[in-house]
Amino acid sequence: MSDSLGDGEGDPTEAQVRLYERWAEGGVALSIIGEVQGDSRFPEKPGNLVLGAHSNDQLLQLLTSRAVVNGSHLWPQIGHAGALSHPPISKPKGPSPLDVEGLQCAGMTIEEIHELPAMYMNTALHARTVGFSGVLIHAGHGFLLSQFLSPLFNHRTDGYGGSIEARSRIIIEIISEVRRAVGPSYPIGIRINSTDQLEGGLTEADALELVRLLDKTSIDLIDISGGTYFPGAKAASDGTSTGPYFLHFAQVARELTNLPLMVTGGFKKRQQAIDAVAGGEVDMVGVGRAMILDPRLSNHWLNEEGCDPEFPRFESTPPGGITAWYTMRLTALGENREDEFDLDLPTAVQEYEERDAQKCNMWQMKFST
């Protein structure tokens, strides 16, 4: 999850360190920090980590050392926000120029595209150096690599646009370059969308073709999710389904690959997770909001029955309110004060936005050159 707990200068805070330590103590197999930037010019949010020349490696090593207790893994979700880069601290660029309501961006040059594999490679090497036990390449949720896959974002007529094979090309090149650098035994995963849930976006048929292409690479894990942060887009959690959102896609994808599969989205009950793994559709389940409500959820679900978290109900949901509420509860977890956490949605949005604004100022001072 995008925890927004970085210090505004791309480095970890004590609250962020404590958050992942608590999840490790609670029995989680793998925590994924997302997103983590390799290029400070195109961040998703000003509270994200940055792995690069300006990083405080001592703080990063503190984070990784405390978050891998009890055999837990900690991976950065390496990303480039592309057209969805945070405007106050970025000049967004995507595969193609766009000018639609709520979203404007320039298009990348072919030279800028050719620089991407090296950027991801250097970020992965940095992650390995400071103690992350693997990396996850973010190609979902509407960020840059997801934009390359989507015909809604990608209108290119060169070798990186057109067919799904061409739209996937940069991802295959990035995987190859990262693998060449980190070696055969270092875990590399990828998060993909099963669908963008946008008219004209990535379809399930194209996403399945992407799975076929990934099966021929050295990737170690495919994390299946869906949806996008495109302005006004429908969230997966807004649907009518009350259970995991993308299991049907995983069932079809399982026929195309023997690579380990993970599904993220909509797991709220212990039995849902048990059934998904026992049924063979997936090897792992990704859990977000339930882990925010109970940081010991992993051990509870492994060892007990009747331990599903009680999800809050809100009378009204202002835009961004649910995300802000859960993000601010992440902060409370990192500060060991979740028992005192009692924000309503408007207050959560206000505090979330005020904190982002402060961190934007810090980000600009750190990375303006």
ChimeraX attribute file (.defattr): number of C-alpha atoms within 10 A of each C-alpha:
attribute: neighborCount
match mode: 1-to-1
recipient: residues
	/A:1	14
	/A:2	19
	/A:3	20
	/A:4	26
	/A:5	25
	/A:6	23
	/A:7	20
	/A:8	27
	/A:9	24
	/A:10	27
	/A:11	22
	/A:12	26
	/A:13	20
	/A:14	15
	/A:15	19
	/A:16	24
	/A:17	22
	/A:18	19
	/A:19	26
	/A:20	27
	/A:21	25
	/A:22	20
	/A:23	26
	/A:24	25
	/A:25	20
	/A:26	20
	/A:27	20
	/A:28	25
	/A:29	15
	/A:30	20
	/A:31	22
	/A:32	19
	/A:33	21
	/A:34	21
	/A:35	27
	/A:36	30
	/A:37	26
	/A:38	24
	/A:39	18
	/A:40	25
	/A:41	22
	/A:42	23
	/A:43	30
	/A:44	26
	/A:45	27
	/A:46	28
	/A:47	28
	/A:48	27
	/A:49	31
	/A:50	27
	/A:51	26
	/A:52	18
	/A:53	9
	/A:54	13
	/A:55	16
	/A:56	16
	/A:57	19
	/A:58	11
	/A:59	16
	/A:60	22
	/A:61	17
	/A:62	16
	/A:63	25
	/A:64	21
	/A:65	16
	/A:66	18
	/A:67	27
	/A:68	24
	/A:69	19
	/A:70	13
	/A:71	13
	/A:72	20
	/A:73	18
	/A:74	28
	/A:75	27
	/A:76	25
	/A:77	24
	/A:78	27
	/A:79	26
	/A:80	29
	/A:81	28
	/A:82	28
	/A:83	30
	/A:84	27
	/A:85	22
	/A:86	18
	/A:87	17
	/A:88	13
	/A:89	22
	/A:90	20
	/A:91	17
	/A:92	22
	/A:93	24
	/A:94	26
	/A:95	29
	/A:96	19
	/A:97	18
	/A:98	18
	/A:99	9
	/A:100	9
	/A:101	8
	/A:102	8
	/A:103	13
	/A:104	17
	/A:105	20
	/A:106	16
	/A:107	20
	/A:108	17
	/A:109	12
	/A:110	12
	/A:111	8
	/A:112	11
	/A:113	13
	/A:114	13
	/A:115	11
	/A:116	19
	/A:117	19
	/A:118	15
	/A:119	19
	/A:120	22
	/A:121	21
	/A:122	19
	/A:123	24
	/A:124	28
	/A:125	19
	/A:126	19
	/A:127	25
	/A:128	18
	/A:129	13
	/A:130	19
	/A:131	18
	/A:132	22
	/A:133	19
	/A:134	23
	/A:135	24
	/A:136	27
	/A:137	29
	/A:138	27
	/A:139	26
	/A:140	26
	/A:141	23
	/A:142	27
	/A:143	24
	/A:144	24
	/A:145	24
	/A:146	29
	/A:147	27
	/A:148	30
	/A:149	35
	/A:150	27
	/A:151	19
	/A:152	16
	/A:153	23
	/A:154	22
	/A:155	18
	/A:156	18
	/A:157	10
	/A:158	10
	/A:159	14
	/A:160	21
	/A:161	23
	/A:162	18
	/A:163	14
	/A:164	20
	/A:165	17
	/A:166	18
	/A:167	27
	/A:168	26
	/A:169	17
	/A:170	21
	/A:171	24
	/A:172	20
	/A:173	16
	/A:174	20
	/A:175	21
	/A:176	16
	/A:177	18
	/A:178	25
	/A:179	21
	/A:180	12
	/A:181	14
	/A:182	19
	/A:183	9
	/A:184	11
	/A:185	9
	/A:186	15
	/A:187	18
	/A:188	22
	/A:189	22
	/A:190	22
	/A:191	23
	/A:192	26
	/A:193	26
	/A:194	30
	/A:195	25
	/A:196	31
	/A:197	18
	/A:198	16
	/A:199	9
	/A:200	11
	/A:201	20
	/A:202	26
	/A:203	19
	/A:204	15
	/A:205	13
	/A:206	20
	/A:207	23
	/A:208	20
	/A:209	17
	/A:210	22
	/A:211	20
	/A:212	15
	/A:213	18
	/A:214	22
	/A:215	17
	/A:216	11
	/A:217	13
	/A:218	18
	/A:219	22
	/A:220	18
	/A:221	20
	/A:222	25
	/A:223	25
	/A:224	28
	/A:225	27
	/A:226	22
	/A:227	21
	/A:228	24
	/A:229	14
	/A:230	17
	/A:231	11
	/A:232	11
	/A:233	13
	/A:234	15
	/A:235	15
	/A:236	20
	/A:237	14
	/A:238	8
	/A:239	9
	/A:240	8
	/A:241	10
	/A:242	11
	/A:243	14
	/A:244	20
	/A:245	21
	/A:246	20
	/A:247	21
	/A:248	12
	/A:249	19
	/A:250	23
	/A:251	16
	/A:252	12
	/A:253	23
	/A:254	18
	/A:255	10
	/A:256	16
	/A:257	16
	/A:258	9
	/A:259	19
	/A:260	16
	/A:261	23
	/A:262	24
	/A:263	30
	/A:264	19
	/A:265	20
	/A:266	24
	/A:267	21
	/A:268	20
	/A:269	17
	/A:270	19
	/A:271	13
	/A:272	15
	/A:273	21
	/A:274	14
	/A:275	12
	/A:276	21
	/A:277	16
	/A:278	11
	/A:279	11
	/A:280	13
	/A:281	22
	/A:282	24
	/A:283	15
	/A:284	21
	/A:285	21
	/A:286	18
	/A:287	20
	/A:288	16
	/A:289	20
	/A:290	20
	/A:291	18
	/A:292	22
	/A:293	19
	/A:294	18
	/A:295	23
	/A:296	18
	/A:297	23
	/A:298	20
	/A:299	14
	/A:300	17
	/A:301	18
	/A:302	11
	/A:303	9
	/A:304	11
	/A:305	10
	/A:306	10
	/A:307	13
	/A:308	17
	/A:309	16
	/A:310	11
	/A:311	10
	/A:312	6
	/A:313	7
	/A:314	10
	/A:315	5
	/A:316	10
	/A:317	11
	/A:318	9
	/A:319	12
	/A:320	13
	/A:321	20
	/A:322	18
	/A:323	16
	/A:324	20
	/A:325	20
	/A:326	19
	/A:327	22
	/A:328	23
	/A:329	22
	/A:330	26
	/A:331	21
	/A:332	18
	/A:333	24
	/A:334	21
	/A:335	15
	/A:336	14
	/A:337	11
	/A:338	17
	/A:339	8
	/A:340	8
	/A:341	12
	/A:342	11
	/A:343	13
	/A:344	12
	/A:345	22
	/A:346	18
	/A:347	14
	/A:348	22
	/A:349	22
	/A:350	13
	/A:351	16
	/A:352	19
	/A:353	13
	/A:354	12
	/A:355	16
	/A:356	17
	/A:357	15
	/A:358	14
	/A:359	23
	/A:360	21
	/A:361	15
	/A:362	19
	/A:363	24
	/A:364	18
	/A:365	12
	/A:366	14
	/A:367	13
	/A:368	11
	/A:369	6
